[in-house]
């Protein structure tokens, strides 16, 4: 149970950060809530690299 909560907290963090960056959907048309933690983390890192932060 604790692991699941941790995963959900991390997913929420990445979703919120991506939304702040103006990222709402993947190129495939998937919404952020449809993505796994690893997908969200990869996208976050890529978007952050684009902005140079």
TAJOZI-V951641 format. One record per residue. N is the residue number from 1. RES is the residue in one letter. PSI is psi in whole degrees, 0 to 359 (999 if undefined). BURIAL is I if it has 16 or more other ideal C-beta (glycine too) atoms within 10 Angstrom, else O. D_LAST is the distance of its C-alpha to the last C-alpha in whole Angstrom. Layout:
# TAJOZI-V951641
n:res:psi:burial:d_last
N:RES:PSI:BURIAL:D_LAST
N:RES:PSI:BURIAL:D_LAST
This chain:
# TAJOZI-V951641
n:res:psi:burial:d_last
1:X:317:O:34
2:X:321:O:31
3:X:316:O:29
4:X:318:O:29
5:X:319:O:28
6:X:315:O:25
7:X:316:O:24
8:X:321:O:24
9:X:317:O:22
10:X:319:O:19
11:X:317:I:20
12:X:319:O:20
13:X:309:O:17
14:X:320:I:15
15:X:314:I:17
16:X:317:O:16
17:X:318:O:12
18:X:320:I:13
19:X:320:O:16
20:X:328:O:13
21:X:356:O:11
22:X:18:O:15
23:X:117:I:15
24:X:328:O:19
25:X:153:O:21
26:X:164:O:20
27:X:336:O:22
28:X:356:O:25
29:X:10:O:25
30:X:141:O:25
31:X:157:O:24
32:X:323:I:21
33:X:345:O:24
34:X:352:O:26
35:X:156:I:23
36:X:168:O:23
37:X:316:O:21
38:X:322:O:20
39:X:313:O:19
40:X:317:I:17
41:X:317:O:15
42:X:314:O:15
43:X:318:I:14
44:X:313:I:11
45:X:318:O:10
46:X:316:O:10
47:X:321:I:9
48:X:320:O:6
49:X:324:O:6
50:X:322:O:8
51:X:351:O:6
52:X:17:O:4
53:X:999:O:0
